Structures are given as C-alpha cells and as structure tokens.
Amino acid sequence: MRDNPNLSPKQTDRIRSVAQLLSVQTGEVLYEPSQPDVPMFIALEGIVAISKTG
C-alpha cells in the first residue's frame, strides 16, 4: 500500500485492524443514498468517483 497523504502509517494500520478489506471492480457502486447506514470508505489504491444522477 502506498503512503496516504492524510493518514500516518500508524493510523492506517489501526484502521486495517478493524476494517473489512473490499476489492471492487470498475463501475461498481459502493453506496446508494437510499441505504440507511453510511459506511466509511478509504481507498487504498485506484480512483473513486462520487456522482449524483437525476
């Protein structure tokens, strides 16, 4: 994992110890506004786009 410019390595390790690692494919939707619980996402690699349709 590359260094995150906003999190120290210690913070990243702490998050990894309690988080669920998820691999996603291009175009996959991670969250819909209709979902009652808002999870927290941290991208370790790649690009994330946030968009709203309609």
C-alpha positions as CSV (number, residue, x, y, z in Angstrom):
1,M,0.0,0.0,0.0
2,R,1.3,3.4,-0.9
3,D,1.5,6.1,1.8
4,N,-1.7,8.0,2.3
5,P,-1.1,11.8,2.3
6,N,-3.7,12.3,5.0
7,L,-3.1,9.3,7.3
8,S,0.1,8.3,9.1
9,P,1.2,4.7,8.7
10,K,0.2,4.1,12.4
11,Q,-3.4,5.4,11.6
12,T,-3.6,3.3,8.5
13,D,-2.5,0.2,10.4
14,R,-5.1,0.9,13.1
15,I,-7.9,1.2,10.6
16,R,-6.8,-2.0,8.8
17,S,-7.0,-3.8,12.2
18,V,-10.8,-3.1,12.5
19,A,-11.9,-2.7,8.9
20,Q,-13.2,-5.0,6.3
21,L,-11.0,-5.1,3.1
22,L,-13.1,-5.0,0.0
23,S,-12.0,-5.3,-3.6
24,V,-14.3,-3.6,-6.2
25,Q,-14.5,-3.6,-9.9
26,T,-14.6,-0.6,-12.3
27,G,-18.1,0.9,-12.3
28,E,-19.2,-0.9,-9.1
29,V,-21.5,1.2,-6.9
30,L,-20.3,1.3,-3.3
31,Y,-23.2,3.3,-1.8
32,E,-26.7,4.4,-2.7
33,P,-28.4,7.3,-0.9
34,S,-31.4,5.1,0.0
35,Q,-29.1,3.0,2.2
36,P,-29.9,3.7,5.9
37,D,-26.3,3.3,7.2
38,V,-23.5,5.3,5.7
39,P,-20.2,3.2,5.8
40,M,-16.8,4.8,5.8
41,F,-14.6,4.1,2.7
42,I,-10.9,4.5,2.5
43,A,-9.4,3.9,-1.0
44,L,-6.0,2.1,-0.7
45,E,-5.4,2.1,-4.5
46,G,-7.2,3.3,-7.6
47,I,-9.6,6.1,-8.2
48,V,-13.0,6.8,-6.7
49,A,-15.6,9.0,-8.4
50,I,-18.6,10.5,-6.5
51,S,-21.6,11.4,-8.5
52,K,-25.3,12.1,-8.2
53,T,-27.7,11.3,-11.0
54,G,-31.1,12.9,-11.7
